[in-house]
Each structure stands twice: as C-alpha cells, then as structure tokens.
C-alpha cells in the first residue's frame, strides 16, 4: 500500500510540475509577443494604455525588457524560476509607471485603469508560477497538494457519527461545495462538486481503509477531475463529552497553482472551508439542521455564507477540544 501511495504521490507531483512549466512557457510567449508590440508600435500601445504619445521611447525600452524576459524563460529550461522573478520585478516597474500616468492630467484615466488591471492579473500569474517553480524541492517533495487538517468536537457517540459519515450520500447535507455523492458499488462512489467560476468537477472514489466507529479513509480513482485523498477519525472526547472528529484532506485544485489562486480569490480558503463544513455537521447532528441567521442566503438548498459560529473560537475547533480535554 505504501509503495502504491508513493507512486500516486510522485505522479501527482509530476502533474503539478507540468502545470507550472506549461504556464511558464505561456508567459514566455506572452512576454515576447507583448515586447514585439511595444518595440514595433509603441505609440499604438501608448494609446491603448491611455498614455501620451511621447512615451514611445520608454515603451520601446519596456518592450526590449519583455523580449529579454521571454527569451530567458525558454533558455532556463524546465525550471525558469529566475526568469519569472525577473518578470515580477518588471511588472512592479510597469505598475509604478501606470500609477504615475494615472496621476497625470493628460492621461486617459479609464484606459490607464484598464491597463493597470491587466498588468495586475499578469503579475499574479507571474508570482504564482515563480513560487511554484521555486518550491520544486519543498512543497513538490510533499506531493504539491493542498493539505488540510481540521477537527471539531460534536455531541454524539463515535458510532453514531461513523454511521452518519459512512453513508456518503449524507455528505452534501453539510459540505456546501458538494452537489452530490452517489454510491456505485462496494466501497466506491461518484462525487460531483462545485468549482470556481460556476463550473463543476467529478470523480470516482474508493474507500482505502474502514475501521467501524474509528476511521474512514478514501482516495479518488484514476482520471479524476480533482485528485483527492483523506481520512476522518472519530475519537471519544475525554469525560464523555462527545466525539472529536479529525479530518485530514489532500487534493489538487482544478488548474493546479492557478486554480488554487482563483479559489482563494473566490473566498474558498481550504482550511476555513473544511472548518465551516464541520460546523455544519455539528449543527446537523446536534439540532437536526444548520443554524442560520435571518440574513443567510441559500442557493440550491446550500449555504452561501458561513454557518453560525461561537462567539470565540480557535481555528480547527481547538478551543472546543481544549475544553473537552480539560474535563479529564
């Protein structure tokens, strides 16, 4: 089993490396194309960006820098992190110049604002790609996945919570990012989940370990839209104060490093998302429904804002666990 898991980890790490390298090549071609436009038609670029025509000389210099950055990306081979970071420096210079232009009374404010937004978008891609390639011997060595560990105390027995979770079709009741889970056979199920931008992703999963009233572990099968693997543990809380549920999850967001950034821009930070799901589970088990405020908006029967929270809590349910352990 360990050998198989190691092979899957290496395969997924290779996929993430490929995503970053492919993005780097795309940014390299973009840099060369933009640079040629700035060198060959600087006045046209100036007009599009809302700048004055006499900036043509400066724009040509920027164009030469863009071309040099693009060539450097291709010359550095599979891990052009240095060239990507040089693009980030150039992006900062571009943004500074656009900021100065925006303050000028002679510039077209609307076009300058539009150009600034586009440069910011490209800068985000440059930074993310550079970080991904720079961490090749760090995060990638761990498989390059987004990893989440979270826990919460629920007023219920391990057996009760195990039975509820083991019926996977219950999961969309408290996991707002899931649209459906359908059991397809012994230990296998089909999952449909929401993704950024109003899209959906699907995958088949199998249970890899099942210890009644203690542990359920799973992983996605080959050709999944989103690779994921995880486990949930059910531990009796000290003093008979319920059950500590511990969730460990590892997954690759759609689009790799870019998808992870988009997800964060949409407010889908993984650790907080899992904790919110566990809060919903706690409320379903303890009250029979998710407790919401009068201002809560529902979409297709699912929460679009966070469930009710305690007045003070520690991320991951640590405060509740601490109170439970204090009863030893």
C-alpha positions in Angstrom: 0.0 0.0 0.0 2.8 2.4 0.9 4.5 1.8 -2.4 1.3 2.4 -4.3 0.6 5.6 -2.4 4.2 6.7 -3.1 3.7 6.1 -6.8 0.5 8.1 -6.8 2.2 11.0 -5.0 5.1 11.1 -7.5 2.6 11.0 -10.4 0.6 13.9 -8.9 3.8 15.9 -8.2 4.8 15.5 -11.8 1.4 16.8 -12.9 1.8 19.9 -10.8 5.3 20.4 -12.1 3.9 20.1 -15.6 1.2 22.7 -14.9 3.7 25.3 -13.7 6.1 24.6 -16.5 3.3 24.9 -19.1 2.2 28.2 -17.5 5.8 29.5 -17.6 6.1 28.7 -21.3 2.8 30.5 -21.9 4.1 33.5 -20.0 7.3 33.4 -22.0 5.4 33.6 -25.3 3.2 36.3 -23.9 6.3 38.3 -22.9 7.8 38.0 -26.3 4.6 39.0 -28.1 4.0 42.0 -25.9 7.6 43.1 -26.2 7.4 43.0 -30.0 4.3 45.1 -30.0 5.9 47.6 -27.7 9.1 47.8 -29.9 7.3 47.9 -33.2 4.3 50.0 -32.4 5.0 52.0 -29.2 2.6 54.8 -30.0 -0.3 52.4 -30.5 0.5 50.6 -27.2 0.6 54.1 -25.6 -2.8 55.0 -26.9 -4.4 51.7 -25.8 -2.9 52.2 -22.3 -4.1 55.8 -22.1 -0.6 57.3 -22.1 0.8 60.2 -24.0 2.4 59.6 -27.4 5.8 61.0 -26.3 6.3 58.0 -24.0 7.2 55.9 -27.1 10.9 55.7 -26.2 10.2 54.4 -22.7 7.7 51.9 -24.1 10.3 50.6 -26.5 12.7 50.0 -23.6 9.9 48.1 -21.8 9.4 46.1 -24.9 13.1 45.1 -25.1 12.9 44.1 -21.4 9.8 41.9 -22.1 11.5 40.2 -25.0 14.6 39.5 -22.9 12.4 38.1 -20.1 10.6 35.8 -22.6 13.8 34.5 -24.1 15.3 33.9 -20.6 12.3 31.8 -19.7 12.9 29.4 -22.6 16.7 29.4 -22.1 16.4 28.4 -18.4 14.7 25.1 -19.4 12.2 23.3 -17.3 12.5 25.5 -14.1 12.8 29.1 -15.2 12.1 30.5 -11.7 14.8 33.2 -12.0 13.3 34.5 -15.3 9.8 34.5 -13.8 11.0 36.5 -10.8 12.7 39.0 -13.2 9.3 39.4 -14.8 7.8 40.1 -11.4 10.3 43.0 -11.0 9.4 44.3 -14.4 5.7 44.1 -13.6 6.3 46.2 -10.5 8.0 48.8 -12.7 5.1 48.8 -15.1 2.6 49.3 -12.3 4.7 52.2 -10.9 4.7 53.9 -14.3 1.0 53.3 -14.7 0.4 54.8 -11.3 2.4 57.9 -12.3 0.4 58.1 -15.5 -2.9 57.9 -13.7 -1.9 60.9 -11.7 -1.1 62.9 -14.8 -3.9 65.2 -16.0 -3.1 64.4 -19.7 -3.8 60.7 -19.4 -7.0 58.8 -20.2 -8.0 57.6 -16.7 -10.3 54.8 -17.9 -7.7 53.3 -20.2 -5.0 53.6 -17.6 -7.2 51.8 -15.1 -7.9 49.0 -17.6 -4.2 48.6 -18.4 -3.4 48.5 -14.7 -6.0 45.8 -14.1 -4.5 43.7 -16.9 -0.9 44.1 -15.6 -2.1 43.1 -12.1 -3.7 39.9 -13.5 -0.4 39.0 -15.3 1.6 39.9 -12.2 -0.5 37.5 -10.2 0.3 34.7 -12.7 4.0 35.6 -12.7 4.2 35.5 -8.9 2.3 32.2 -8.5 4.3 30.5 -11.3 7.6 31.7 -9.9 6.6 30.5 -6.4 5.6 27.1 -7.7 8.8 26.6 -9.6 10.9 28.0 -6.7 9.4 25.4 -4.3 10.3 22.5 -6.5 12.3 20.9 -3.7 9.9 21.9 -0.9 6.2 21.6 -1.5 6.6 19.4 -4.5 8.6 17.0 -2.5 5.5 16.5 -0.4 3.4 15.9 -3.4 2.5 19.5 -4.1 -1.1 19.1 -2.9 -3.2 21.5 -0.9 -3.3 19.8 2.6 -5.9 20.4 5.2 -6.1 19.2 8.8 -9.0 20.2 11.0 -11.1 19.0 13.9 -14.1 19.7 16.0 -16.0 18.3 19.0 -19.5 17.0 18.3 -22.1 16.0 20.9 -22.6 12.4 19.7 -21.1 9.0 20.0 -18.3 7.8 17.7 -20.7 5.0 16.5 -23.4 7.5 15.6 -21.1 9.8 13.8 -19.3 7.0 12.0 -22.7 5.7 10.7 -23.7 9.2 9.5 -20.5 9.8 7.7 -20.2 6.3 6.3 -23.4 7.0 4.3 -21.6 9.2 1.8 -24.9 10.5 0.4 -25.2 12.4 3.7 -22.1 14.5 2.9 -23.7 17.2 0.7 -26.0 17.9 3.7 -23.1 19.7 5.4 -20.4 20.1 2.8 -21.6 23.1 0.7 -19.1 22.6 -2.1 -20.5 19.1 -2.9 -23.5 18.8 -5.2 -24.0 15.1 -4.9 -22.4 11.8 -3.8 -23.7 8.6 -5.2 -22.7 5.1 -4.0 -21.8 3.0 -7.1 -20.6 -0.3 -5.5 -18.8 -1.8 -2.6 -16.6 0.9 -1.2 -16.9 3.0 -4.3 -18.8 6.2 -5.0 -19.2 9.0 -7.6 -18.8 12.6 -6.5 -19.8 15.9 -8.1 -18.5 19.2 -6.6 -18.7 22.9 -7.3 -15.6 24.6 -8.7 -14.7 28.3 -9.1 -16.4 30.1 -11.9 -19.7 28.3 -11.7 -18.2 25.0 -13.1 -18.3 21.5 -11.6 -15.8 18.7 -11.3 -16.5 15.0 -10.9 -14.5 11.9 -9.8 -14.9 8.4 -8.6 -13.5 7.4 -5.2 -12.8 4.3 -3.3 -12.6 3.5 0.5 -9.0 2.5 1.3 -9.5 1.8 5.0 -12.6 1.3 7.1 -12.5 0.7 10.8 -16.0 0.7 12.2 -16.6 3.6 14.7 -13.0 4.7 14.3 -11.8 5.6 10.9 -12.8 6.0 7.2 -10.1 6.7 4.6 -10.6 7.3 0.9 -8.9 8.4 -2.3 -10.0 9.3 -5.8 -9.5 6.9 -8.7 -7.6 7.4 -11.9 -8.8 10.1 -14.4 -10.4 12.1 -11.6 -11.0 15.8 -12.4 -9.6 16.6 -8.9 -7.2 14.2 -7.2 -8.0 13.9 -3.5 -7.3 11.6 -0.6 -8.2 11.9 3.0 -9.4 10.4 6.2 -11.8 11.1 9.0 -11.2 9.8 12.6 -13.8 9.5 15.4 -12.3 9.7 18.8 -14.2 9.7 22.1 -13.7 13.1 23.8 -12.5 12.9 27.4 -15.1 12.8 30.1 -17.8 11.5 27.8 -18.1 15.0 26.2 -18.9 13.7 22.7 -16.6 12.8 19.9 -13.6 14.5 18.4 -13.8 14.4 14.6 -10.4 14.9 12.9 -10.3 15.4 9.1 -7.2 15.2 7.0 -7.5 16.0 3.3 -5.1 16.3 0.4 -6.2 17.5 -3.0 -5.1 19.2 -6.2 -7.4 22.1 -7.1 -8.6 22.3 -10.8 -5.9 24.1 -12.8 -3.1 23.4 -10.3 -1.4 26.6 -9.0 -3.7 28.9 -11.0 -6.8 27.1 -9.8 -5.6 27.4 -6.2 -5.2 31.1 -6.6 -8.6 31.5 -8.2 -10.2 29.5 -5.4 -8.7 31.9 -2.8 -9.9 34.9 -4.8 -13.4 33.5 -4.5 -13.0 33.1 -0.8 -12.7 29.3 -0.8 -9.7 29.0 1.5 -9.4 25.2 2.2 -8.9 25.3 5.9 -11.7 27.6 6.6 -14.0 25.8 4.2 -13.5 22.4 5.9 -14.0 24.0 9.3 -17.3 25.6 8.1 -18.3 22.1 6.9 -17.6 20.6 10.3 -19.6 23.4 12.0 -22.5 22.5 9.7 -22.1 18.8 10.6 -22.1 19.6 14.3 -25.3 21.6 13.9 -27.0 18.8 11.8 -26.1 16.2 14.4 -27.0 18.3 17.5 -30.0 20.2 16.3 -31.2 18.4 13.1 -30.5 21.4 10.9 -27.9 24.0 10.1 -28.4 27.1 12.3 -28.5 30.2 10.2 -29.2 33.9 10.7 -32.1 35.9 9.2 -29.7 37.3 6.6 -28.5 34.0 5.3 -28.8 33.4 1.6 -29.5 29.9 0.3 -28.6 28.7 -3.2 -29.9 25.3 -4.4 -30.5 24.3 -0.8 -26.9 25.1 0.3 -25.4 27.8 2.4 -23.7 30.7 0.6 -22.4 32.2 3.8 -20.7 30.7 6.8 -22.8 28.8 9.3 -23.4 30.2 12.8 -20.2 30.4 14.8 -19.4 30.5 18.5 -18.7 33.9 20.0 -15.0 33.0 20.2 -13.3 30.0 18.6 -9.9 28.8 17.7 -9.4 27.7 14.0 -10.0 24.0 13.7 -12.1 23.6 16.8 -9.1 23.7 19.1 -10.9 25.6 21.7 -13.7 23.1 21.9 -11.2 20.2 22.1 -9.3 22.1 24.8 -12.5 22.4 26.9 -13.2 18.7 26.4 -9.7 17.7 27.4 -9.9 19.9 30.5 -12.6 17.5 31.8 -10.1 14.7 32.1 
